[in-house]
């Protein structure tokens, strides 16, 4: 059974059809990518699957459960982690706090415990901190734990976001253009991190990318989205040769 | 020197009231970017709920059904009233503000003013226009500390307020809810995607703010035991000024500015006729805000993250 399955998802913003008849299957441990030109609706698809929007039609099955209509926080706590295209970090919170915050749904202690500092609260918060430090270590930013995020260079902020997405222990990770705006060096490191997550943690990853070169290196299967519709799907080699994809990226002239 | 210390103690007492109320304004602003203009009236409701609880418990004690000593009644009154008032706050959020979360902030602010009027007039309708007297739970004792006179009530008020503020600080810094509240100051969009339910955090913030306002209301009623349905207006506005002065959304700022407001009011009052006290005190604050428009700990850019 696939970990994530989307069937015939369609979404309208008013009269505008943003996504049309979108289908997707991701097996546990698989890396897949969604590519496409600006404005094709890639981020909309992420927003639909993470519960920010509810699709007009279609089903989304995560780990055997239909998640259409669930609130974003319920979707997230069912095992879907996500990063954002334009870094969405919380200014003036520290790196460690970002990651600990995202462990909210993994903690169980109640308000009484919170007010009176029960043993359960202290134990859970301590375990949460240890787990957060582990993730920062994995991202190679453990030494920055007590820095506020606004002080960090861009590449490090990206890693904070990645650690935060992993903190809720997702089964599948959605990455929205994780390498956008990076220097070549930062980009290489980020590719290394994504490979590590895939190989060592066995995470399923669904990636939005702008640049073909990156997905070609990382992914087993790629979908190409243009104007809300998947125009091509296949292995990197197939996608690279597909005339429709070349047309969408380079214009009609290039095909002939 | 004696006069100074005497004024200092009064200033601490008033500062406690302002700080406790200002916290509610500031925390709600922090997460919803909205000043809950009904908050002063929550302070009033808290005082009235405290009146009900205290009267009930005193009556039970007098009948001998539940013979509690007065200090236990006092502690219970504060705790039970904080608890009950927090539900009033949650109700205000649920009915008044949640449906307007995507609406322009001005609409929500006007809703707040209306909720305030409803609470005042609702109280008037239920209990009538007569002022009520808060039962005297602790006998006033005055200590003479080298010419400075301190009552046990003032000590109690300042100590309880400081304990509540420290507890709040601990809650915000060290618990998952507190962290969620702080993160929610920056966005609505990412937080749910990290598994945090926004509505729960919004309810909790109103509950905390209202609980603190109730504590302020009861302690105010202990110091000045005559209550009417409109006491929330003037103190609400003054605490609102403290919240602005401290910096919108800043818990630390609200506490400090609450006390500063108490100090300015009392010390201006000590050297000026009482008729011009507020005029001068609030002109000083206006002047501070001219130079620090975002308050002490406020942020110039308070727009939330959007996707």
Interface residues (C-beta under 8 A of the other chain):
Chain A: X43 X47 X50 X51 X52 X71 X72 X73 X75 X76 X77 X82 X84 X86 X88 X90 X91 X92 X93 X97 X100 X101 X102 X103 X104 X105 X106 X107 X109 X111 X114 X115 X117 X121 X125 X128 X164 X167 X168
Chain B: X167 X170 X171 X174 X175 X176 X177 X178 X179 X180 X182 X183 X185 X186 X187 X189 X190 X191 X192 X193 X194 X195 X196 X197 X198 X204 X299 X305 X307
